[in-house]
Amino acid sequence: MSLTPEQLAEIDAQRAATTPTLRATSAGMEGRLYTAHPVLDHGLVRVIDYMGDDAAICQAARVSYGKGTKAVSDDRGLIRYLMRHWHSTPFEMCEVKFHVKLPVFVARQWIRHRTANVNEYSARYSILDREFYIPAPEALAAQSTVNNQGRGQVLEGAEAARVLDVLREDAMRAYDHYEDMLTPDEDAGKLGLARELARMNLPANIYTQWYWKIDLHNLFHFLRLRADVHAQYEIRVYAQIMCDIVKDWVPQAYEAFEDYRLGAVSVSSKAKEVLKRRLAGETVTQETSGMSKGEWREFVEEWG
Ligand SMILES: Cc1cc2nc3c(=O)[nH]c(=O)nc-3n(C[C@H](O)[C@H](O)[C@H](O)COP(=O)(O)OP(=O)(O)OC[C@H]3O[C@@H](n4cnc5c(N)ncnc54)[C@H](O)[C@@H]3O)c2cc1C
């Protein structure tokens, strides 16, 4: 993460200025507010604003006149009940606004989540910084031989060095051309290309930034998909930091999310039958399970 001293001073100043409020606050989230958490080589995630806490979820569920809290233990039970039974609207009463700096190819995956409000840095208006994602050596993986959408063993030695050189050289050359196209030169009669056009030769590992606001229910949906081991590493690392932030913000809701969503598995009716038959001592094979070969492979991966 490369924040300038001025940007760091702005964040410190924001954290130093406090205002009394009648609104619900979360002590864990107050500790996170504005602070930049580094991700990848130049990326970051930070919370800009938030609304609500665990009690606000219960307040909405009970449509209460006061804080909604009866006792902390009652709240925990209610939140777990809501999560368990997919009673999702009380979670939508909490909102969070993030500032995220991320490579463009990660942003393309991220933007598929349509239930957020987004405002992105304008490369029509401003000149992009010379910042490109170059994977750390341990993230430089070969194509997976078993999963078309995944990565396999880590590249090493001369191959790894060559790939890193190519990535760096291409990024720098593209940025040099970007700068050159943008720059007017009166002596040479050169006007300089518009920013909105000059950007088109930049590679997808250049960094962009956005403000991203979402409610807690939809954030949990995003985190369930993107903190999962099947998500690409470069988006997963953002999701993992956001999980830590949410855990501090709404610890009871996060605990229920971890239990009923992140760590849970969904079981088809056929798989449920096979599990029952196994518990009754029966030996079940793919042929007698009623499942396809693919379903059976995934079932065995999960349940042995
Ligand atoms: C591991 C992984 C691999 C992927 N691979 C591919 C791929 O190869 N190609 C590809 O194109 N995408 C791919 N995706 C993206 C994926 O298909 C979804 O677009 C993305 O995960 C966003 O999910 P979502 O639509 O549920 O989320 P959101 O857009 O946040 O929506 C949340 C929920 O709101 C509802 N909703 C939102 N908008 C609408 C709407 N207009 N109509 C009806 N319901 C709506 C749905 O219930 C939805 O689940 C992949 C995602 C993952 C996690």
The ligand as an SDF file (V2000), in Angstrom:
LIG
                    3D

 53 58  0  0  0  0  0  0  0  0999 V2000
  -16.0090  -18.6630   -7.8420 C   0  0  0  0  0  0  0  0  0  0  0  0
  -16.7780  -17.8310   -8.8090 C   0  0  0  0  0  0  0  0  0  0  0  0
  -16.6460  -18.0210  -10.1740 C   0  0  0  0  0  0  0  0  0  0  0  0
  -17.3690  -17.2360  -11.0840 C   0  0  0  0  0  0  0  0  0  0  0  0
  -17.2110  -17.4220  -12.4320 N   0  0  0  0  0  0  0  0  0  0  0  0
  -17.8890  -16.6510  -13.3210 C   0  0  0  0  0  0  0  0  0  0  0  0
  -17.7410  -16.8090  -14.7400 C   0  0  0  0  0  0  0  0  0  0  0  0
  -16.9930  -17.6630  -15.1990 O   0  0  0  0  0  0  0  0  0  0  0  0
  -18.4190  -15.9720  -15.5780 N   0  0  0  0  0  0  0  0  0  0  0  0
  -19.2730  -15.0060  -15.0980 C   0  0  0  0  0  0  0  0  0  0  0  0
  -19.8800  -14.2890  -15.8850 O   0  0  0  0  0  0  0  0  0  0  0  0
  -19.4450  -14.8350  -13.7620 N   0  0  0  0  0  0  0  0  0  0  0  0
  -18.7740  -15.6260  -12.8650 C   0  0  0  0  0  0  0  0  0  0  0  0
  -18.9430  -15.4200  -11.5180 N   0  0  0  0  0  0  0  0  0  0  0  0
  -19.8350  -14.3460  -11.0700 C   0  0  0  0  0  0  0  0  0  0  0  0
  -21.1920  -14.9080  -10.5940 C   0  0  0  0  0  0  0  0  0  0  0  0
  -21.8860  -15.5620  -11.6400 O   0  0  0  0  0  0  0  0  0  0  0  0
  -22.0560  -13.7610  -10.0310 C   0  0  0  0  0  0  0  0  0  0  0  0
  -22.2870  -12.8120  -11.0550 O   0  0  0  0  0  0  0  0  0  0  0  0
  -21.4010  -13.0390   -8.8790 C   0  0  0  0  0  0  0  0  0  0  0  0
  -20.8950  -13.9480   -7.9400 O   0  0  0  0  0  0  0  0  0  0  0  0
  -22.4190  -12.1200   -8.1900 C   0  0  0  0  0  0  0  0  0  0  0  0
  -23.3610  -12.9280   -7.5590 O   0  0  0  0  0  0  0  0  0  0  0  0
  -24.8660  -12.4460   -7.3330 P   0  0  0  0  0  0  0  0  0  0  0  0
  -25.5000  -12.1560   -8.6630 O   0  0  0  0  0  0  0  0  0  0  0  0
  -25.5290  -13.4950   -6.4890 O   0  0  0  0  0  0  0  0  0  0  0  0
  -24.6130  -11.1390   -6.4670 O   0  0  0  0  0  0  0  0  0  0  0  0
  -25.3860   -9.7430   -6.4250 P   0  0  0  0  0  0  0  0  0  0  0  0
  -25.3500   -9.0720   -7.7490 O   0  0  0  0  0  0  0  0  0  0  0  0
  -24.8100   -8.9920   -5.2620 O   0  0  0  0  0  0  0  0  0  0  0  0
  -26.8400  -10.1010   -6.1080 O   0  0  0  0  0  0  0  0  0  0  0  0
  -27.2200  -10.6220   -4.8170 C   0  0  0  0  0  0  0  0  0  0  0  0
  -28.5410  -11.3560   -5.0020 C   0  0  0  0  0  0  0  0  0  0  0  0
  -29.5230  -10.3860   -5.3730 O   0  0  0  0  0  0  0  0  0  0  0  0
  -30.3960  -10.9470   -6.3310 C   0  0  0  0  0  0  0  0  0  0  0  0
  -30.3220  -10.1410   -7.5580 N   0  0  0  0  0  0  0  0  0  0  0  0
  -29.4780   -9.1080   -7.7970 C   0  0  0  0  0  0  0  0  0  0  0  0
  -29.7170   -8.5780   -9.0030 N   0  0  0  0  0  0  0  0  0  0  0  0
  -30.7120   -9.3030   -9.5430 C   0  0  0  0  0  0  0  0  0  0  0  0
  -31.4050   -9.2610  -10.7800 C   0  0  0  0  0  0  0  0  0  0  0  0
  -31.1520   -8.3310  -11.6990 N   0  0  0  0  0  0  0  0  0  0  0  0
  -32.3570  -10.1760  -10.9990 N   0  0  0  0  0  0  0  0  0  0  0  0
  -32.6690  -11.1010  -10.0860 C   0  0  0  0  0  0  0  0  0  0  0  0
  -32.0540  -11.2020   -8.8880 N   0  0  0  0  0  0  0  0  0  0  0  0
  -31.0910  -10.3170   -8.6200 C   0  0  0  0  0  0  0  0  0  0  0  0
  -29.9740  -12.3850   -6.5250 C   0  0  0  0  0  0  0  0  0  0  0  0
  -30.6880  -13.1980   -5.6400 O   0  0  0  0  0  0  0  0  0  0  0  0
  -28.5240  -12.3740   -6.1310 C   0  0  0  0  0  0  0  0  0  0  0  0
  -28.0380  -13.6280   -5.6980 O   0  0  0  0  0  0  0  0  0  0  0  0
  -18.2520  -16.2130  -10.6010 C   0  0  0  0  0  0  0  0  0  0  0  0
  -18.3810  -16.0250   -9.2090 C   0  0  0  0  0  0  0  0  0  0  0  0
  -17.6590  -16.8100   -8.3360 C   0  0  0  0  0  0  0  0  0  0  0  0
  -17.8250  -16.5610   -6.8440 C   0  0  0  0  0  0  0  0  0  0  0  0
  1  2  1  0
  2  3  1  0
  2 52  2  0
  3  4  2  0
  4  5  1  0
  4 50  1  0
  5  6  2  0
  6  7  1  0
  6 13  1  0
  7  8  2  0
  7  9  1  0
  9 10  1  0
 10 11  2  0
 10 12  1  0
 12 13  2  0
 13 14  1  0
 14 15  1  0
 14 50  1  0
 15 16  1  0
 16 17  1  0
 16 18  1  0
 18 19  1  0
 18 20  1  0
 20 21  1  0
 20 22  1  0
 22 23  1  0
 23 24  1  0
 24 25  2  0
 24 26  1  0
 24 27  1  0
 27 28  1  0
 28 29  2  0
 28 30  1  0
 28 31  1  0
 31 32  1  0
 32 33  1  0
 33 34  1  0
 33 48  1  0
 34 35  1  0
 35 36  1  0
 35 46  1  0
 36 37  1  0
 36 45  1  0
 37 38  2  0
 38 39  1  0
 39 40  1  0
 39 45  2  0
 40 41  1  0
 40 42  2  0
 42 43  1  0
 43 44  2  0
 44 45  1  0
 46 47  1  0
 46 48  1  0
 48 49  1  0
 50 51  2  0
 51 52  1  0
 52 53  1  0
M  END
$$$$
